[in-house]
């Protein structure tokens, strides 16, 4: 069965990757099945501006109570939100949408972001294929 969200997911990933070209380098985070980039505080404004352009909904401790179930599920899978952490998302009401976990490190010098699409109705084999494609779109 064809993936109805493949083109939107692929174009979204490619747009994000292109926006971050020359700004961030990516690696695979198998723990969360996301692409991962680490960067210094000097890049915060640039990275956040790119994220807000592509993932305009920002979740934090102040608005999590109003988050849809799917957003809360993602946060639970990521271990919740700690002080200073954010979750950027596209519109979470579709079958597939994007999220980015924004995690400042405790050293005050480094942050990491983890990006992935969230598929609502995927079997394990489909998720494995989608992870393979995500890695490819981000050059891994």
C-alpha positions as CSV (number, residue, x, y, z in Angstrom):
1,X,0.0,0.0,0.0
2,X,1.5,3.4,-0.9
3,X,2.3,5.8,1.8
4,X,0.0,8.8,1.4
5,X,2.3,11.0,3.5
6,X,5.5,10.0,1.8
7,X,5.8,13.0,-0.5
8,X,4.9,15.5,2.3
9,X,7.2,13.9,4.8
10,X,10.0,13.6,2.2
11,X,9.7,17.3,1.1
12,X,9.5,18.4,4.7
13,X,12.6,16.5,5.7
14,X,14.5,17.8,2.6
15,X,13.4,21.4,3.3
16,X,14.6,21.1,7.0
17,X,17.9,19.5,5.9
18,X,18.4,22.2,3.3
19,X,17.6,25.0,5.8
20,X,20.2,23.6,8.2
21,X,22.9,23.0,5.5
22,X,26.2,24.6,6.7
23,X,24.6,25.3,10.1
24,X,24.4,21.8,11.6
25,X,25.8,18.3,11.1
26,X,23.6,15.3,11.6
27,X,24.0,11.9,13.1
28,X,21.6,9.1,13.9
29,X,20.2,8.7,17.4
30,X,19.1,5.1,17.6
31,X,17.7,5.6,21.1
32,X,14.9,7.8,19.9
33,X,15.1,7.0,16.1
34,X,15.7,10.6,15.2
35,X,18.3,12.6,13.5
36,X,20.5,14.4,16.0
37,X,22.6,17.6,15.9
38,X,24.6,19.2,18.7
39,X,25.6,22.8,18.6
40,X,26.9,25.7,20.8
41,X,24.9,28.5,22.3
42,X,26.3,30.9,19.6
43,X,23.9,29.2,17.1
44,X,20.8,29.3,19.2
45,X,19.1,32.2,17.4
46,X,19.8,30.8,13.9
47,X,18.7,27.3,14.8
48,X,15.6,28.4,16.6
49,X,14.6,30.7,13.7
50,X,14.9,27.8,11.2
51,X,12.9,25.6,13.5
52,X,10.1,28.1,14.0
53,X,9.8,28.6,10.2
54,X,9.4,24.9,9.6
55,X,7.9,23.7,12.9
56,X,5.8,26.7,14.1
57,X,4.1,25.1,17.2
58,X,6.2,25.2,20.3
59,X,5.3,23.1,23.4
60,X,6.7,23.7,26.8
61,X,5.7,23.2,30.4
62,X,3.2,26.1,30.2
63,X,1.0,24.7,27.4
64,X,1.5,21.0,27.6
65,X,-1.9,20.5,29.3
66,X,-3.6,21.7,26.0
67,X,-1.4,19.5,23.8
68,X,-3.1,16.8,21.7
69,X,-2.6,13.2,22.9
70,X,-0.1,12.5,20.1
71,X,2.1,15.3,21.2
72,X,2.0,14.0,24.8
73,X,2.8,10.5,23.6
74,X,5.9,11.8,21.8
75,X,7.0,13.6,24.9
76,X,6.5,10.5,27.0
77,X,8.6,8.5,24.5
78,X,11.3,11.2,24.8
79,X,11.2,11.2,28.6
80,X,9.1,14.3,29.2
81,X,10.1,17.9,29.2
82,X,12.7,19.2,31.7
83,X,13.5,22.8,32.5
84,X,14.5,24.7,29.3
85,X,13.4,21.9,27.0
86,X,11.0,22.5,24.2
87,X,9.1,20.5,21.6
88,X,8.6,22.1,18.2
89,X,6.0,20.5,15.9
90,X,4.2,21.0,12.7
91,X,0.4,20.6,12.8
92,X,0.0,17.4,14.9
93,X,-3.5,16.6,13.5
94,X,-2.4,14.8,10.3
95,X,-1.4,11.1,10.0
96,X,2.2,12.3,9.8
97,X,3.8,15.4,11.2
98,X,7.3,16.5,12.3
99,X,8.7,17.2,15.7
100,X,11.9,18.5,17.1
101,X,13.1,18.1,20.7
102,X,15.2,21.0,21.9
103,X,17.4,20.0,24.7
104,X,19.9,22.4,26.4
105,X,22.7,20.6,28.1
106,X,23.6,21.2,31.7
107,X,26.9,22.9,30.8
108,X,25.3,26.1,29.5
109,X,27.3,25.8,26.4
110,X,25.7,23.1,24.2
111,X,22.3,22.1,23.0
112,X,21.0,19.2,21.0
113,X,18.0,18.8,18.7
114,X,16.4,15.6,17.6
115,X,14.1,15.7,14.5
116,X,11.8,13.1,13.1
117,X,8.4,12.7,11.5
118,X,5.8,11.0,13.7
119,X,3.7,8.5,11.9
120,X,0.4,7.7,13.6
121,X,-0.5,4.5,11.9
122,X,2.6,2.6,10.9
123,X,3.5,-1.0,11.5
124,X,7.0,-1.9,12.7
125,X,8.3,-2.8,9.2
126,X,6.9,0.5,7.9
127,X,8.6,2.4,10.7
128,X,11.9,0.7,9.8
129,X,11.6,1.7,6.2
130,X,10.6,5.3,7.2
131,X,13.7,5.5,9.5
132,X,15.9,4.3,6.6
133,X,14.4,7.1,4.4
134,X,14.8,9.7,7.1
135,X,18.5,8.9,7.5
136,X,18.9,9.2,3.7
137,X,17.2,12.6,3.5
138,X,19.6,13.9,6.2
139,X,22.7,12.4,4.5
140,X,23.3,9.3,6.6
